[in-house]
Amino acid sequence: MQVLDAACGTGASAIPAAHRVGRDGRVTAIDIAPRLLAIGRAKARAHRLRHLRFQFGDLRTPPVPAASQDAVLCGFGLDLVPDMVEGLQVLWHAVRPGGIMALSLWGESRFEPAHGLFMAAISKELTESVPDFLPHERLADALKIRLSFSAAGLPEPEIVHEEGSHALIDGDSWWRLALGSEYRCLINRLDPSTREQVAATISHRLAADHVSVLSTDVQYVTLRKE
């Protein structure tokens, strides 16, 4: 069994996939972040998964032949591609007949109520324009997903929505989460002192409102190729 994990990160999907396919299978895990790939490789060695390969690669140019993969996975990576229609087409092109494409996408209320506080703070501090929405919001509900699949010329997928939550273990945990997400592109536009001020403002507001968990709703999207 052949599996491609696009935008694999540290292997949250690739490691279980490698266990699932066994030594007779092969899992190719790609990402554009060398640090995350290094962590993934260390995990693979710890699990003795010699049939799992972590390598540098863009999901728009996967290093696998067309129609060769039994499963193509992409967890929270498609929304970072500038052209999502292109991203869908490329991933689907790698799926063999009878194979499946499985995507994980953030839902509309991701990281609320911190998301709203963050966008309000950023809009106040940045003099240049701030986007009305972040990339993940382009595929944040079932209608947007279906429209994107249709625009890509793909059949209608199966969509399952799941509510989730992320516990805030301390006052700085939200900011650490933000630094590892698409919020980073906006954070980097702040000078160091303003960055600290925004982080403190949001942390204090979350504490004042007794917020201990953030929403992490997810859309699980699957499509099997006939």
N, C-alpha and C positions, 0 to 999 in steps of 0.2 A: 504494500500500500504506500502510495506517494502523497505527501502532505506538504503544502506551502503555507508558512505562517508569515504574512506580510505585516510590517511594522510590529515586530515580535517583542520589542522591549527586552526584558530580562528573561523571557521564556515562560510567562504565566500560562500561555496556551501551548507553546511548543513542547515543554517538558511533559505534560500529561499526554499530548498527542504522540510523543515518542514512546511512552510506556504503552499506549494503546496499540500502535502499529507493530510493536515488537521488533526484534532484530532483523527480521526479513523485510521490514519496511524502511522508509527513508523520510526524514523530516528536514526540510530546508527552511531555516528561519532567517529572515532578513530585516535589517533596520539601518537607519542612517546615523545612529548614535553609537560611536565606538565604545563609550563607557558602558552602555547597557549591554552591548554585545559581549564585552569582556566578562561581565557578571553572568550572562547566560552561558558562556562557555565553561565557566567555573562550575555552574550548577550541573551542566551536562556531564562534566568529568566526575563530579561527586556522585551522580546517579549511574555512572558507567554507561552512558547512552552514546555509543560510538556511531550509531546511525542517525544522530541528530547533529546537523551542521549549522552553526551560527555564522553568518557572513554579512559584510556590508552590502547594502543594496536598497534601491528605491522601489517602492511597491509599484510604481508606474513602469518599471523595466525589470520585472522579476527574472531571475536567472534559471528559468525552467522552460522546457519546450511548450508550445501551444498544445492544449487539450491533453496534458500529461498527468494532471494531479487528481487523485481521488477526492481530495478535500483541499480547499483554499480557505484559510482562516485570516481574519483581520480584526483584531480587538482594539477598538478606540483609535484607529489610525486613519481610516478613510476620510474623516472630517478634517484632517490636516492637509489633504491634497487640494491644491487650488481649483482644479476642475474635477469635481466628484463624478461627473458622467464618464470622463475619461478613466478615472480610477476604477469605477465599476466595470467598465468594458474590459480593461486590462486584466483584472482579477478573474472575471468570468471566462475570458479567453484561455486562461490556464487550466480550467476545469475540464476534465475528460467527460465524454458522454456517460451518464450514470453517476457522475460525481456530484459533489455538493459544495456550495459556497456558503460560509457562515460568518456573519459580521456581528460585532457588538458595537452599539452606538449609544451615546449619552442621550437621555431624555430631556424634556423641556425644563424640569426643575432641578437640574444638576447643580449641586453645591449650594442650593438655597438654604438659609437666607443670606449666606456669605456672598453669593454671586451678585445679588442686587446691591449690597453694600459696597462691594469692590467696584462695580461699574459706576456707581454714583461718585465714589471718591476719585476714580481715574478721570472721569469727565470734568470734575471740578479742578483738578490739578493740571491737566494737559491743555495747553493753549491751542494746539493743532487738533484736527478732527479726530474723534474717537468713533470707531465703528458702532453702528446701531445693534449689531449682533456679532457674536463670536462664531468661528467656523463650525463648531459642533451643532449650533442651532439650525444649520442648513438641513440637517437630517434628524431633527429632534422629535418628530412625531410621525405617525403612520402615514398620513397624507403626503408629507414631504418625501418620505422614503419611496412610496409608490410612484410619485411623480418623477423622482430621479431615476428609478428603475425603468420607467416608461421612456424617459428621454434617452436613456442608454440603449434602448431597444431590447431590454430584457423582459422576461415574463414577470408576472406579479409574484412577489416573494411571500413567504409566511413570516408574520411579525408577531412577536410575543413581548409584551411590556411587563417589566418587573420593577416593583418599588424596592428601594434599598436605602441604606443609611451608612454614614461614615462617622464614627465617634471622634470627637475632638479631645485628645488626651491631655492637652495643655493649651495655654494661651497662644502659643506660637504654631500649633499644628496646622491651623488653616493656612498660614503664610507659607509654610513648607510645602503644603499641597499645591498652592498657587504657583510657586516657583517651578514645580515639576509639570505644569500644565500649559495650555495655550495662553493662559494669562501672562506668561513670561514675556511675550512679545510687547505687551503694554507696560509691564513693570520696568522693562529695560529702557523705556523712554523717559523714565523719571530719574532725576539726579539722586545721588545717595541719600541726602538728608530728607528729601521729599518721600523717597521710598520708605525710609524708616517711619516717617510720620504717618503715611497711609497704612502701613502694617499695624502700627500701634492703634490708630483710630478704629480700624476694623476689629482688632482683637478686643479692645475695650468695649466696643458696641456689642459684640457677641457675648462677652462676659456680663455686661449690664442686662442684656435680654435673657440671660441664663440659657444660652444656646449650647447644647452639649453634643448634638448630632447634626450632620448635614444630609440633605437628600442626595441620593445617588441612583436615581431611576435610570434604567437601561432598556434599550430596544434590542432584542435578539432577532436577527434577520437571517433566514435561511432560504436557499433556492437550489433545487436539484436540476441538473441538466439532463434533458431527455436524450 
